[in-house]
Amino acid sequence: MISLATTTCSVLRGTSTSAYGDDVDADTAVQVGVPLAVMPASQASTRSADARPQEVETYRGRVPAGTDIRVSDRLRDEQAPTVYYLVTGSHQAANPILAQDVALELTRTPTT
């Protein structure tokens, strides 16, 4: 990893069904101990969700090249009780000498 990792994370993927028949995020870890460099991209923004304002914090992140990560995965910080939602992920242009990190756009919705 080229970037300086600030934490490690577990990559969570998949859904399950609640007792009421609704689809809910499953906490199935497909990878653990993945180095993650994460930094705030903006303090906070407000968007409309179901006709009510919602505060959403956005972050930029990087994981090592070759990490199996997909849009809609969740990254659970293993150092703090935080879960980031992956909005986009992109591989950088090919470098013939050193594989580039995967750049991520993340969001975090406060749980309280």
Steps between C-alpha positions, in 0.01 A plus 500: 500500500637838399275714722556509875228284658316668787312184607405151396154394389276205430322493164132412555285377213158351442146523630269287709131504585363646822223345709257726311616383157702812419846490343764620746878530477678186613815523708680233298869587490658400170838646603646607834807701593505702178718814535291814445605862464198720567459878526202737503404641161238740637376588846135419440231547243127471502294302250135416487413141581138401534395866528720562804845656518788265572853591595756305297875520549721421201852360508780407263678173552759267351556127528786293353496406133336165439254529789166337408267793559169580332254788494249461785751316722531627855833556672493449877786679674671248729639776725184706557125426486455644150356353182569667165284437194683474168353738241767460230836334464748547218837362408761756407680499166745215458849560634761265351705500820256504792130407518289800604255497791125484436342844557166495685216741558330416829206626701420459866161566650506571872327226698381728779 
